[in-house]
């Protein structure tokens, strides 16, 4: 109920697989440049006189811009096709890096964040994978993108630190711009104009083209499909506490665990390795053996347990112990909710839905630093972990009660 049979696009299977492999390369490269930028921006901001408060404003600005851009970008992908969407995202990333390379004033550092409204390479790649994968194999295909994320995370963190130290922030930004331009060339050469199923009639196609790129009516229409609003609310409510811990991590590492930049880099590399193992070797096997509803329940239950552990951890070793199940639950949760939501709408609207999913992450990045900072300063690290525990336990009990109720009704 509420599921749509999504016909395979006209690409033949070998052609589909080639496009998907190219998409995996594009994601790996994009995440590499993203983490390279993470290693450049804080130091450049410090040189330009930013304090912690102003750096927080810069991060919030990015969150707000991407929050607005996510649904618009997803709709753009549905209307104009995969190649146009990915080209726009890669071009915006290139422009952002070029602006970063010439940023010699605090205002320019804010200006370089403006192209982030279109910098949605990962959601665009999710659109392509969603269009080209069979519904029953979608969660596994989407999880492979997370494997690419882990590769890019390790490569970008290492590369960014080394290039910035040896050649300076400007050169590192130029490397990012050149890398993003290369990704754009891959898109133009290997990604088909559209990866959507063939439209049922020419009338539908012309009607589709007349729709606006940003339309609240379209968003509310998607929310009316069976199960969409419920899963979307679960994605926001259960995902927010984990997201707060994520955005606060660099401050927690420096302030609570007293880690230096190099030690923090090693820890991030460890996170990347765990993510690669989970996304590449675990999620695919789980989705082929267990129903998505059970996996959603599992991920929320594990997150609740991790939240309780995070509330009482005191050492870096304890942090590393909690990180493995935390990344597992977070990865399963994101992949399963994205898969469930794209299956609940017609194939012509999967891009818009993935754009909405990415805006949830942007929402966390926008409000997370404020909520996390308030909790950490006033109530300590334990408060963030306990909120993660209580929120996820409530959602877990709700889902379990709902699932058991359905089973009872089916027996009757």
Residue pairs with C-beta under 8 A, 6 or more apart in sequence:
1 226
1 227
2 225
2 226
2 227
2 228
2 344
3 135
3 343
3 344
4 343
4 344
4 345
4 346
4 347
5 135
6 135
6 197
6 343
6 346
6 347
6 350
7 197
7 198
7 347
8 16
8 132
8 134
8 197
9 16
9 131
9 132
9 194
9 195
9 196
9 197
9 198
10 198
11 19
11 132
11 192
11 195
16 132
18 190
19 128
19 132
19 190
19 191
19 192
19 195
20 128
20 129
20 132
20 133
20 141
22 186
22 190
22 191
23 125
23 128
23 129
23 145
23 191
24 144
24 145
24 147
24 148
25 148
25 186
26 86
26 90
26 121
26 125
26 183
26 186
26 187
27 121
27 122
27 125
27 145
27 148
27 149
27 152
28 148
28 151
28 152
28 155
29 152
29 179
29 180
29 182
29 183
29 186
30 90
30 93
30 121
30 122
30 125
30 152
30 180
30 183
31 122
31 148
31 149
31 151
31 152
31 153
31 156
32 151
32 152
32 155
32 156
32 159
32 179
33 93
33 97
33 156
33 176
33 179
33 180
34 152
34 156
35 152
35 153
35 155
35 156
35 157
35 160
36 156
36 159
36 160
36 163
36 172
36 175
36 176
36 179
37 97
37 100
37 160
37 173
37 176
38 156
38 157
38 160
39 156
39 157
39 160
39 161
39 164
39 172
40 100
40 160
40 164
40 169
40 172
40 173
40 176
41 58
41 100
41 109
42 55
43 164
43 169
44 100
44 103
44 109
44 169
45 54
45 55
45 58
45 109
47 169
48 103
48 104
48 105
48 106
48 109
49 106
50 58
50 106
50 109
54 106
56 369
56 373
58 109
58 110
58 113
59 247
59 365
59 369
60 365
60 366
60 369
60 370
61 110
61 113
62 113
62 116
62 365
63 362
63 363
63 364
63 365
63 366
63 367
63 368
64 362
64 366
65 113
65 114
65 116
65 117
66 116
66 117
66 119
66 120
66 358
66 359
66 361
66 362
66 365
67 359
67 362
67 363
67 366
68 117
69 116
69 117
69 118
69 119
69 120
69 362
70 120
70 123
70 355
70 356
70 358
70 359
70 362
71 214
71 219
71 352
71 355
71 356
71 359
72 117
72 213
72 214
72 355
73 85
73 88
73 89
73 117
73 118
73 120
73 123
73 124
73 355
73 358
74 120
74 123
74 127
74 351
74 352
74 353
74 354
74 355
74 356
74 358
75 211
75 212
75 213
75 214
75 215
75 218
75 351
75 352
75 355
76 84
76 85
76 88
76 213
76 351
77 84
77 85
77 123
77 124
77 127
77 351
77 352
77 354
77 355
78 196
78 208
78 348
78 349
78 350
78 351
78 352
79 208
79 209
79 211
79 213
81 192
81 193
81 194
81 195
81 196
82 124
82 127
82 128
82 131
82 191
82 192
82 193
82 194
82 195
82 196
83 187
83 188
83 191
83 192
83 193
83 194
84 193
85 120
85 124
85 127
85 351
86 121
86 124
86 125
86 128
86 187
86 191
87 184
87 187
87 188
88 118
89 118
89 119
89 120
89 121
89 124
90 121
90 180
90 181
90 183
90 184
90 187
91 118
91 184
92 115
92 116
92 117
92 118
92 119
93 115
93 119
93 121
93 176
93 180
93 183
94 177
94 180
94 181
94 184
95 115
96 112
96 113
96 114
96 115
96 116
96 119
97 173
97 174
97 176
97 177
97 180
98 173
98 174
98 177
99 108
99 111
99 112
99 114
99 115
100 109
100 112
100 169
100 173
100 176
101 170
101 173
101 174
101 177
102 108
103 109
103 111
103 112
120 355
120 358
121 183
122 145
122 149
122 358
123 354
123 355
123 357
123 358
125 145
126 142
126 145
126 338
126 354
127 195
127 350
127 351
127 354
128 191
128 195
129 138
129 141
129 142
129 144
129 145
130 138
130 141
130 142
130 342
130 350
130 354
131 195
131 196
131 197
131 347
131 350
132 141
132 195
133 140
133 141
133 142
135 343
138 339
138 342
138 343
139 283
139 284
139 287
139 292
139 335
139 336
139 339
140 283
140 284
140 287
140 288
142 335
142 338
142 339
143 279
143 280
143 283
143 284
143 287
143 331
143 335
144 279
144 280
144 284
145 279
146 275
146 278
146 279
146 280
146 283
146 331
146 334
146 335
147 275
147 276
147 279
147 280
149 275
149 279
150 272
150 273
150 274
150 275
150 276
150 279
150 280
151 272
151 276
153 268
153 269
153 271
153 272
153 275
154 269
154 272
154 273
154 276
157 265
157 268
157 269
157 272
158 265
158 269
159 175
160 172
161 261
161 265
163 171
163 172
163 175
164 172
196 347
196 348
197 347
197 348
199 205
199 208
199 348
208 348
211 218
212 218
218 349
218 352
219 352
219 356
222 228
222 345
222 349
222 352
222 353
222 356
223 229
223 232
225 344
225 345
226 344
227 340
227 344
228 341
228 344
228 345
228 353
231 337
231 340
231 341
231 344
232 341
232 356
232 360
234 296
234 300
234 337
234 395
234 399
235 333
235 337
235 341
235 357
235 360
236 360
236 363
237 391
237 395
238 300
238 303
238 333
238 391
238 392
238 395
239 333
239 334
239 337
239 360
239 364
240 364
240 368
240 391
241 307
241 384
241 387
241 388
241 391
241 392
242 303
242 307
242 326
242 329
242 330
242 333
242 388
243 361
243 364
243 365
243 368
244 364
244 368
244 371
244 372
244 375
244 384
244 387
244 388
245 252
245 310
245 372
245 384
245 385
245 388
246 364
246 368
247 364
247 365
247 368
247 369
247 372
248 368
248 369
248 372
248 373
248 376
248 384
250 264
251 372
251 373
251 376
252 376
252 381
253 259
253 264
253 267
254 264
256 381
257 315
257 316
257 319
259 267
259 316
267 316
267 319
267 320
270 320
270 323
271 323
271 327
274 323
274 324
274 327
274 328
275 327
275 331
278 327
278 328
278 331
278 332
279 331
279 335
282 328
283 331
283 332
283 335
286 295
286 332
287 295
287 335
287 336
287 339
292 336
292 339
292 340
293 399
293 403
295 332
295 336
296 332
296 333
296 336
296 337
296 340
296 399
297 396
297 399
297 400
297 403
298 329
298 332
299 328
299 329
299 330
299 332
299 333
299 336
300 329
300 333
300 392
300 395
300 396
300 399
301 392
301 396
302 325
302 328
302 329
302 332
303 326
303 329
303 330
303 333
303 388
303 392
304 388
304 389
304 392
304 393
304 396
305 325
305 389
306 322
306 325
306 326
306 329
306 388
307 385
307 386
307 387
307 388
307 389
307 390
307 392
308 385
308 386
308 389
309 318
309 321
309 322
309 385
310 322
310 326
310 381
310 384
310 385
310 388
311 381
311 382
311 383
311 384
311 385
311 386
311 389
312 382
312 385
313 319
313 321
313 322
313 381
313 385
337 357
338 354
338 357
341 353
341 356
341 357
342 350
342 353
342 354
345 352
345 353
372 384
375 383
375 384
375 387
376 383
376 384
